[in-house]
Amino acid sequence: MLLWMRPRATTVNVLSLLAHLQHERLRSTWRVVVLLALINLGGQSSLEKLYVKVTENALDRLAQNEHWQAKARQVLQKYADFISINRGVWAIA
């Protein structure tokens, strides 16, 4: 009688791959993209500088959304993580 056992390392590798994929998916949400851009800009920025930083860091998101600038503004207005300092200037709350 032969018994076949799977090595445990395969299970761990699959779980770590799934965890990595989930982390990448969460990291690329619009909310996180805008938050990381503002963090990189010192916590406060004009929309123009924010747009430049988003284009540097989230090319995959830009390719999926033709109106990405409107989406970034929507995120800024929607979440309590961001506050408007002045017209066209946003900061992390």
Buried (B, 14 or more C-beta within 10 A) or exposed (E): EEEEEEEEEEEEEEEEEEEEEEEEEEEBEBBBBBBBBBEBBEEBBBBEBBBBBBBEBBEEBBEEEEEBBEBBBEBBEEEEBBEEEEEEBBBBE
